[in-house]
Amino acid sequence: MDDIEQWPEIEKVALEKRRELVFQGAAFDERIASNGGLCSAIYTLKLLNYLEVSQCPSLTEIHEDIQHLTSLQSLILCRNKLASFPSVVGQLKSLKVLDISANNLTVLPEGITQLKELNTLNVSCNSLEVLPEGLSKCTRLSTINISKNKITAFPADFYSEKLDLLSMLVAYDNSIEQLSGDVHKLAALKMLDLSNNKLKEIPPELSDCAKLKEINFKGNKLSDKRLEKMVNGCQTKSILEYLRGKGKGRQGEEGADAEGGRKADKGKRQQRKKKDKGAEDEVEELNKMVVKVLHVSDTPEALTVTVSSEVKDVRPYLVCCIVRGMNLQSGNALKRFLVAQTKLHDDLCGKRTIATIATHDVQLIKAPLVYDVKPPTQLKVVSLGRKEMTAVELIRQLQLEADELRKQKKRQNVTGLHKYLQLLKGKEMYPCLVDAEGHVISFPPITNSEKTKIKKTTKELFLEVTSAASLQTCKDVMDALIVKMAELNKFTAEHQEEAGSDGEGDGPQEPAGSSETSSELIVQQVRTVDQDGSLKVVYPSKTDLCSAISNLTVVW
């Protein structure tokens, strides 16, 4: 039986007629476990338009009374253990965002197809084998994420002109065997990720998607080996041009057969071969993207991070490394790097709920470093762009800023700031990375310090990734970060820009063309050890940076 006294948040929302409610993390999970599920009173809050219950593995089902929350616009039920989802979700006629990712779902309810206002659907990281027929009825869909499931095909009605707002389709790490030529009917498509599936062909009709800017087909064993090489190395534009050429070539071959014009057919093939030569050259150039790993034994004064035993109850996992050779000085290089880091935080890191990245200027770090915990009132940090304050003061200020931003935008939904402020709610101790002088240089997942902030003049970067999920999560995020850095460095080397052209100079700049233009990155291993000096992890190891990225060469 429900004990409403154990759920004061519900009573507060009802009394104050609030529009949002968030349950997230271990403290709420314990309540759900002892109650045998969510408190039934939650389904009486008919004014709610934002409901989030996440990171609660004791939550295995949602009651059908969810249908009474007809004002809901956003329903976030990610990283729980839901084994089923009620079909009555179709009664939530105002729902715009549905996130049921990272659960144990094997099937989706047909009711989802009745959500006419739905614009974002995230069902990634489940065990789905099929998608429901009728998704084309959700005509306002703009983003669909079905990645990391067991899906083998898209529904027959999926390739429909009705989905004329669908701009992002993320479907990597599935078992999809075919992409129909009807994909061109998805006219608004801007981003398509079908990496690591079982595709053998990419239809030429994909090139007819006029707004398509980003595609990813890596990890598919394509029958066209030239195309397979291109998808692992070339930019989207080159791949689409190649597909467009294949489409025209097929039409030409049919016409030539009908007329017996074999010479014309041969001429077209030669013309296509010449047109695609530039794309092949681009592949060869991209294949030169190199990351060299400097072993910890080769650097006697290598930086080491000591991990306190107390972090195990707060945010236990950490990997670090040092990167040299990253050109941040040319043009907009620094800005591109910061944008890429933000995108990783939003996507792979789940808006910092899964993992958090921090970057530092090595020259500003006072080694050795200790990854430790401190009480919120004693943890002091000079946050980026702010004066020194305690963690309590900083979080209070960030919360006020987030509330004010929400009011200004006249939105009831929780803002991005709220998303990660919730991660430390109820914690008696906060994690932090402390230098030799006792200064906090990183306070994950909230911020890192102004003291070690990277600038255009930064030559060496200290990278850290922390997580409460797993060590492998940290490694996966760090792998993705280094690969992205290699890509950005390659881009910067190929596009010679004036140093400081974005107006963000930080002191004396080198003349354009005077610095080394090599895009090679050097990654120096960093060891993390426990308080007794025993090795916990070294990154990168031989098992890291070995994902199926054919255009990246790792030299050990």
TILO-51323 format. One record per residue (C-alpha): residue in three letters; x, z, y. Coordinates in steps of 0.05 Angstrom, whole numbers, padded with zeros to 5 digits, always signed. Layout:
// residues N
ALAXZY
...
END
This chain:
// residues 556
MET+00000+00000+00000
ASP+00024-00016+00070
ASP+00051+00040+00113
ILE+00041+00014+00184
GLU+00084+00071+00211
GLN+00144+00037+00178
TRP+00130-00026+00220
PRO+00131-00003+00293
GLU+00148-00074+00315
ILE+00081-00099+00292
GLU+00044-00045+00330
LYS+00084-00060+00393
VAL+00070-00134+00389
ALA-00004-00120+00381
LEU-00008-00070+00438
GLU+00033-00112+00487
LYS+00000-00177+00464
ARG+00069-00207+00454
ARG+00077-00278+00428
GLU+00140-00271+00385
LEU+00162-00227+00327
VAL+00230-00228+00292
PHE+00249-00191+00228
GLN+00321-00206+00208
GLY+00374-00175+00165
ALA+00387-00117+00118
ALA+00347-00063+00154
PHE+00283-00104+00151
ASP+00299-00127+00080
GLU+00298-00054+00057
ARG+00229-00045+00087
ILE+00203-00108+00053
ALA+00231-00085-00014
SER+00199-00016-00009
ASN+00133-00046+00014
GLY+00131-00100-00040
GLY+00129-00155+00014
LEU+00112-00163+00087
CYS+00064-00113+00118
SER-00006-00145+00116
ALA-00017-00124+00188
ILE+00029-00181+00209
TYR-00025-00231+00191
THR-00072-00200+00243
LEU-00027-00218+00302
LYS-00067-00280+00321
LEU-00031-00289+00388
LEU+00037-00300+00356
ASN+00067-00368+00369
TYR+00137-00351+00342
LEU+00148-00314+00277
GLU+00216-00306+00243
VAL+00232-00269+00179
SER+00302-00287+00156
GLN+00360-00260+00115
CYS+00313-00217+00074
PRO+00326-00231-00001
SER+00270-00184-00021
LEU+00219-00232+00009
THR+00197-00276-00049
GLU+00128-00298-00026
ILE+00084-00307+00035
HIS+00011-00286+00030
GLU-00044-00337+00041
ASP-00067-00296+00101
ILE-00013-00332+00139
GLN-00068-00383+00153
HIS-00099-00335+00203
LEU-00040-00342+00251
THR-00069-00405+00281
SER-00030-00400+00346
LEU+00038-00405+00311
GLN+00082-00460+00339
SER+00147-00438+00304
LEU+00152-00408+00234
ILE+00223-00390+00213
LEU+00229-00363+00142
CYS+00301-00382+00125
ARG+00353-00348+00081
ASN+00303-00308+00040
LYS+00285-00316-00034
LEU+00218-00350-00028
ALA+00199-00381-00096
SER+00134-00411-00070
PHE+00099-00427-00005
PRO+00023-00427+00004
SER-00012-00493+00015
VAL-00055-00460+00068
VAL+00003-00472+00116
GLY-00036-00535+00131
GLN-00085-00492+00170
LEU-00032-00478+00223
LYS-00053-00536+00266
SER-00009-00517+00325
LEU+00056-00511+00284
LYS+00113-00551+00313
VAL+00174-00521+00277
LEU+00176-00501+00204
ASP+00242-00475+00175
ILE+00240-00452+00103
SER+00313-00469+00088
ALA+00358-00429+00041
ASN+00304-00403-00006
ASN+00288-00414-00080
LEU+00234-00467-00071
THR+00225-00519-00125
VAL+00164-00554-00095
LEU+00133-00561-00026
PRO+00058-00551-00015
GLU+00015-00612+00001
GLY-00011-00572+00060
ILE+00052-00590+00099
THR+00027-00661+00106
GLN-00033-00635+00146
LEU+00011-00609+00203
LYS-00003-00662+00256
GLU+00038-00628+00310
LEU+00100-00615+00268
ASN+00163-00642+00300
THR+00218-00604+00261
LEU+00219-00593+00186
ASN+00278-00557+00153
VAL+00274-00548+00078
SER+00349-00552+00064
CYS+00386-00509+00013
ASN+00330-00502-00038
SER+00319-00533-00107
LEU+00269-00587-00089
GLU+00266-00649-00133
VAL+00212-00687-00095
LEU+00180-00689-00026
PRO+00104-00689-00020
GLU+00068-00756-00011
GLY+00037-00761+00058
LEU+00093-00738+00104
SER+00078-00801+00145
LYS+00015-00765+00168
CYS+00059-00718+00207
THR+00067-00770+00261
ARG+00103-00724+00311
LEU+00162-00710+00265
SER+00228-00720+00301
THR+00276-00680+00256
ILE+00276-00673+00180
ASN+00330-00635+00142
ILE+00325-00638+00066
SER+00400-00629+00052
LYS+00427-00590-00008
ASN+00369-00600-00056
LYS+00359-00642-00119
ILE+00317-00697-00089
THR+00324-00765-00123
ALA+00281-00809-00079
PHE+00239-00811-00015
PRO+00163-00815-00023
ALA+00134-00885-00023
ASP+00099-00875+00043
PHE+00159-00845+00078
TYR+00185-00911+00107
SER+00127-00918+00156
GLU+00117-00943+00227
LYS+00074-00881+00236
LEU+00138-00839+00240
ASP+00157-00872+00305
LEU+00187-00808+00334
LEU+00233-00792+00275
SER+00303-00792+00305
MET+00343-00748+00257
LEU+00342-00749+00181
VAL+00392-00703+00146
ALA+00393-00711+00070
TYR+00464-00699+00047
ASP+00481-00666-00020
ASN+00422-00691-00061
SER+00415-00742-00117
ILE+00381-00798-00078
GLU+00392-00863-00115
GLN+00362-00914-00067
LEU+00350-00925+00007
SER+00295-00977+00016
GLY+00303-01037+00062
ASP+00239-01011+00094
VAL+00282-00959+00129
HIS+00281-01007+00189
LYS+00209-00985+00201
LEU+00237-00918+00225
ALA+00249-00948+00293
ALA+00268-00884+00330
LEU+00322-00864+00280
LYS+00386-00842+00316
MET+00422-00801+00262
LEU+00421-00811+00187
ASP+00463-00769+00139
LEU+00459-00789+00065
SER+00529-00766+00046
ASN+00543-00741-00024
ASN+00484-00774-00059
LYS+00480-00827-00114
LEU+00470-00889-00073
LYS+00500-00954-00099
GLU+00474-00998-00042
ILE+00462-00992+00033
PRO+00407-01041+00054
PRO+00427-01091+00108
GLU+00360-01076+00141
LEU+00389-01010+00164
SER+00425-01049+00219
ASP+00356-01066+00248
CYS+00347-00993+00269
ALA+00363-01008+00342
LYS+00373-00935+00364
LEU+00418-00914+00306
LYS+00481-00881+00333
GLU+00508-00839+00276
ILE+00507-00850+00201
ASN+00542-00816+00143
PHE+00546-00845+00073
LYS+00610-00812+00051
GLY+00613-00789-00022
ASN+00569-00846-00049
LYS+00599-00893-00102
LEU+00578-00959-00072
SER+00581-01024-00110
ASP+00610-01058-00048
LYS+00679-01027-00047
ARG+00695-01055+00021
LEU+00633-01021+00048
GLU+00651-00957+00011
LYS+00718-00957+00045
MET+00685-00968+00112
VAL+00635-00912+00107
ASN+00693-00864+00092
GLY+00732-00886+00154
CYS+00697-00931+00204
GLN+00653-00914+00262
THR+00578-00927+00258
LYS+00580-00989+00301
SER+00629-01025+00255
ILE+00589-01007+00192
LEU+00525-01032+00223
GLU+00559-01097+00244
TYR+00583-01107+00172
LEU+00513-01094+00145
ARG+00484-01141+00196
GLY+00533-01194+00172
LYS+00512-01182+00100
GLY+00440-01191+00119
LYS+00453-01257+00154
GLY+00497-01279+00098
ARG+00442-01268+00047
GLN+00394-01310+00089
GLY+00446-01363+00096
GLU+00459-01365+00021
GLU+00385-01373+00006
GLY+00380-01431+00055
ALA+00442-01464+00028
ASP+00417-01460-00043
ALA+00351-01491-00023
GLU+00386-01549+00011
GLY+00446-01554-00036
GLY+00491-01540+00024
ARG+00549-01507-00011
LYS+00598-01525+00045
ALA+00555-01489+00097
ASP+00553-01429+00051
LYS+00629-01428+00046
GLY+00636-01434+00121
LYS+00590-01375+00132
ARG+00630-01332+00083
GLN+00694-01349+00119
GLN+00663-01333+00186
ARG+00639-01266+00159
LYS+00708-01251+00131
LYS+00739-01263+00199
LYS+00686-01221+00234
ASP+00698-01163+00187
LYS+00773-01165+00193
GLY+00770-01121+00255
ALA+00730-01069+00217
GLU+00780-01069+00160
ASP+00837-01060+00209
GLU+00800-01000+00238
VAL+00796-00969+00169
GLU+00871-00977+00159
GLU+00883-00945+00226
LEU+00837-00886+00212
ASN+00871-00876+00145
LYS+00932-00853+00184
MET+00897-00789+00206
VAL+00945-00735+00182
VAL+00944-00660+00176
LYS+01010-00628+00157
VAL+01008-00557+00128
LEU+01065-00510+00146
HIS+01073-00459+00090
VAL+01076-00386+00110
SER+01144-00379+00075
ASP+01173-00432+00122
THR+01157-00390+00183
PRO+01192-00322+00178
GLU+01155-00295+00239
ALA+01088-00320+00216
LEU+01028-00284+00245
THR+00992-00237+00197
VAL+00924-00205+00205
THR+00910-00136+00175
VAL+00838-00125+00154
SER+00809-00055+00158
SER+00769-00030+00099
GLU+00712-00010+00145
VAL+00693-00083+00160
LYS+00663-00091+00090
ASP+00597-00061+00113
VAL+00593-00101+00177
ARG+00624-00170+00174
PRO+00674-00171+00116
TYR+00700-00242+00112
LEU+00755-00273+00156
VAL+00801-00333+00152
CYS+00852-00354+00204
CYS+00904-00407+00217
ILE+00947-00435+00274
VAL+00942-00508+00296
ARG+00995-00546+00334
GLY+00994-00617+00360
MET+00923-00614+00388
ASN+00922-00653+00453
LEU+00874-00618+00500
GLN+00907-00642+00564
SER+00886-00715+00566
GLY+00822-00731+00603
ASN+00761-00699+00572
ALA+00797-00677+00509
LEU+00784-00603+00520
LYS+00711-00615+00537
ARG+00702-00657+00474
PHE+00733-00601+00432
LEU+00687-00548+00462
VAL+00626-00592+00451
ALA+00647-00603+00378
GLN+00655-00528+00368
THR+00586-00516+00396
LYS+00556-00568+00350
LEU+00589-00535+00290
HIS+00561-00469+00312
ASP+00491-00499+00317
ASP+00493-00538+00252
LEU+00541-00515+00198
CYS+00543-00443+00225
GLY+00467-00438+00232
LYS+00471-00418+00305
ARG+00523-00366+00287
THR+00478-00333+00235
ILE+00521-00359+00178
ALA+00590-00358+00209
THR+00624-00355+00277
ILE+00685-00393+00303
ALA+00733-00367+00355
THR+00793-00402+00386
HIS+00852-00371+00422
ASP+00916-00392+00458
VAL+00973-00369+00412
GLN+01019-00357+00472
LEU+00970-00306+00499
ILE+00964-00266+00435
LYS+01003-00202+00426
ALA+01016-00197+00351
PRO+01005-00165+00301
LEU+00930-00169+00297
VAL+00880-00122+00264
TYR+00809-00140+00243
ASP+00773-00074+00251
VAL+00708-00041+00272
LYS+00691+00003+00332
PRO+00630+00041+00355
PRO+00590+00000+00406
THR+00605+00049+00461
GLN+00680+00046+00449
LEU+00689-00028+00438
LYS+00712-00057+00505
VAL+00722-00131+00516
VAL+00734-00179+00573
SER+00682-00230+00552
LEU+00690-00303+00573
GLY+00677-00308+00647
ARG+00660-00234+00655
LYS+00693-00168+00673
GLU+00711-00116+00621
MET+00653-00078+00593
THR+00632-00042+00529
ALA+00596-00078+00474
VAL+00533-00039+00491
GLU+00536-00061+00563
LEU+00551-00133+00545
ILE+00494-00140+00495
ARG+00446-00107+00544
GLN+00467-00156+00598
LEU+00462-00216+00551
GLN+00393-00194+00529
LEU+00369-00188+00601
GLU+00397-00257+00616
ALA+00363-00286+00555
ASP+00296-00255+00575
GLU+00303-00281+00645
LEU+00320-00351+00620
ARG+00258-00349+00575
LYS+00214-00330+00635
GLN+00244-00385+00678
LYS+00230-00437+00626
LYS+00161-00407+00613
ARG+00174-00406+00538
GLN+00151-00353+00489
ASN+00201-00374+00436
VAL+00265-00335+00424
THR+00324-00367+00459
GLY+00392-00383+00429
LEU+00421-00320+00459
HIS+00370-00277+00422
LYS+00388-00312+00358
TYR+00456-00281+00351
LEU+00444-00217+00389
GLN+00397-00199+00331
LEU+00455-00203+00281
LEU+00484-00136+00303
LYS+00418-00100+00310
GLY+00419-00033+00275
LYS+00494-00034+00263
GLU+00530+00031+00277
MET+00598-00004+00281
TYR+00616-00072+00310
PRO+00670-00119+00284
CYS+00729-00139+00329
LEU+00798-00170+00327
VAL+00848-00126+00363
ASP+00918-00144+00387
ALA+00982-00102+00387
GLU+00965-00072+00454
GLY+00896-00049+00431
HIS+00858-00103+00469
VAL+00797-00134+00435
ILE+00808-00210+00434
SER+00747-00226+00393
PHE+00679-00194+00383
PRO+00643-00236+00330
PRO+00591-00263+00329
ILE+00581-00251+00403
THR+00643-00274+00442
ASN+00718-00278+00446
SER+00762-00253+00503
GLU+00779-00284+00569
LYS+00850-00259+00557
THR+00864-00310+00502
LYS+00820-00367+00527
ILE+00845-00437+00512
LYS+00859-00485+00569
LYS+00883-00556+00578
THR+00955-00531+00576
THR+00946-00496+00509
LYS+00997-00521+00458
GLU+00981-00477+00398
LEU+00912-00453+00378
PHE+00897-00392+00336
LEU+00832-00405+00298
GLU+00788-00352+00266
VAL+00724-00357+00226
THR+00684-00296+00208
SER+00622-00288+00165
ALA+00578-00237+00132
ALA+00559-00287+00078
SER+00622-00303+00037
LEU+00696-00320+00040
GLN+00680-00391+00018
THR+00633-00399+00076
CYS+00691-00382+00123
LYS+00735-00432+00088
ASP+00683-00488+00090
VAL+00672-00478+00165
MET+00747-00476+00178
ASP+00756-00540+00137
ALA+00702-00574+00178
LEU+00733-00550+00243
ILE+00803-00576+00226
VAL+00775-00643+00203
LYS+00737-00649+00268
MET+00800-00631+00307
ALA+00838-00686+00270
GLU+00783-00736+00288
LEU+00783-00715+00361
ASN+00859-00718+00365
LYS+00858-00788+00335
PHE+00807-00809+00387
THR+00848-00779+00444
ALA+00911-00815+00420
GLU+00874-00882+00417
HIS+00841-00874+00485
GLN+00896-00861+00535
GLU+00863-00820+00591
GLU+00893-00792+00654
ALA+00910-00719+00646
GLY+00862-00675+00685
SER+00813-00732+00697
ASP+00753-00687+00685
GLY+00771-00641+00742
GLU+00786-00581+00698
GLY+00861-00577+00705
ASP+00896-00511+00694
GLY+00962-00516+00729
PRO+01015-00570+00727
GLN+00997-00631+00686
GLU+01043-00680+00650
PRO+01042-00751+00676
ALA+00999-00798+00635
GLY+01038-00831+00581
SER+01096-00782+00584
SER+01072-00738+00526
GLU+01074-00751+00452
THR+01016-00796+00431
SER+01019-00778+00356
SER+00953-00752+00330
GLU+00984-00712+00273
LEU+00962-00640+00269
ILE+01005-00584+00241
VAL+00966-00527+00209
GLN+01007-00463+00199
GLN+00982-00417+00145
VAL+00960-00347+00165
ARG+00957-00289+00116
THR+00904-00235+00120
VAL+00924-00170+00085
ASP+00891-00103+00071
GLN+00916-00038+00101
ASP+00966-00030+00044
GLY+00996-00098+00058
SER+00966-00131-00004
LEU+00946-00204+00006
LYS+00871-00217+00014
VAL+00873-00290+00031
VAL+00919-00344+00059
TYR+00890-00404+00094
PRO+00898-00461+00082
SER+00913-00457+00008
LYS+00920-00515-00041
THR+00845-00512-00055
ASP+00827-00520+00019
LEU+00821-00584+00060
CYS+00809-00624-00003
SER+00738-00649+00008
ALA+00722-00722-00003
ILE+00747-00748+00064
SER+00786-00810+00047
ASN+00811-00822+00118
LEU+00845-00754+00121
THR+00914-00744+00092
VAL+00938-00672+00080
VAL+01013-00665+00073
TRP+01038-00602+00040
END
